[in-house]
Amino acid sequence: MANPLQFIQQVRSEVAKVVWPSRREVLLTSAMVFVMATLTAIFFFLVDLSIREALKAVLGMFG
């Protein structure tokens, strides 16, 4: 096990290897995530709505 000073030096050298995304990349991927989450929410809303209406129609036949 390395001593604390060696550990901190190793952590710094590993962090220096990280390639951080640019501001443009962060904004673009955030926008894509927002759009995809919105589209997914709309899709599941429509599926839920159609299943609900189908069940109402089926149950309405027997009521």
Phi and psi in degrees as a GROMACS rama.xvg file:
@    title "Ramachandran Plot"
@    xaxis  label "Phi"
@    yaxis  label "Psi"
@TYPE xy
-77.2177  152.934  ALA-2
-75.7549  165.726  ASN-3
-57.5425  -35.6453  PRO-4
-66.6945  -43.6528  LEU-5
-63.6285  -39.5828  GLN-6
-60.6417  -46.5591  PHE-7
-63.1705  -39.3942  ILE-8
-64.4213  -40.5094  GLN-9
-66.4291  -39.6224  GLN-10
-63.6044  -44.5676  VAL-11
-61.0029  -41.437  ARG-12
-67.8234  -34.946  SER-13
-70.6522  -40.4492  GLU-14
-65.2734  -32.5159  VAL-15
-65.6277  -23.4805  ALA-16
-81.5114  -13.643  LYS-17
-69.2657  133.784  VAL-18
-100.317  107.262  VAL-19
-82.1662  142.541  TRP-20
-70.6929  153.808  PRO-21
-77.1231  167.558  SER-22
-59.8273  -40.1526  ARG-23
-63.6585  -43.3965  ARG-24
-62.9006  -40.8221  GLU-25
-64.2991  -45.2518  VAL-26
-64.7752  -40.8921  LEU-27
-66.0044  -46.8808  LEU-28
-69.055  -33.5515  THR-29
-64.211  -41.8554  SER-30
-64.2369  -40.803  ALA-31
-64.2507  -40.8011  MET-32
-63.3339  -43.3728  VAL-33
-61.7796  -44.8283  PHE-34
-64.0598  -46.0493  VAL-35
-65.5832  -38.3114  MET-36
-65.1677  -39.385  ALA-37
-65.2647  -45.3463  THR-38
-63.5023  -39.1813  LEU-39
-64.9505  -41.7851  THR-40
-63.1854  -41.8533  ALA-41
-64.2897  -43.3745  ILE-42
-58.687  -50.1633  PHE-43
-69.2934  -29.2197  PHE-44
-63.4217  -45.0919  PHE-45
-67.2524  -38.8043  LEU-46
-63.2853  -45.8663  VAL-47
-61.1524  -43.3804  ASP-48
-62.6686  -43.863  LEU-49
-68.4702  -39.2646  SER-50
-65.3612  -41.1153  ILE-51
-62.2325  -44.5791  ARG-52
-67.5958  -37.7151  GLU-53
-64.5863  -41.8541  ALA-54
-66.1167  -38.3079  LEU-55
-61.3645  -41.6079  LYS-56
-66.1678  -44.2119  ALA-57
-65.3932  -46.9597  VAL-58
-70.4591  -25.5497  LEU-59
-69.7857  -26.456  GLY-60
-66.4338  -31.8517  MET-61
-96.5673  -2.84766  PHE-62
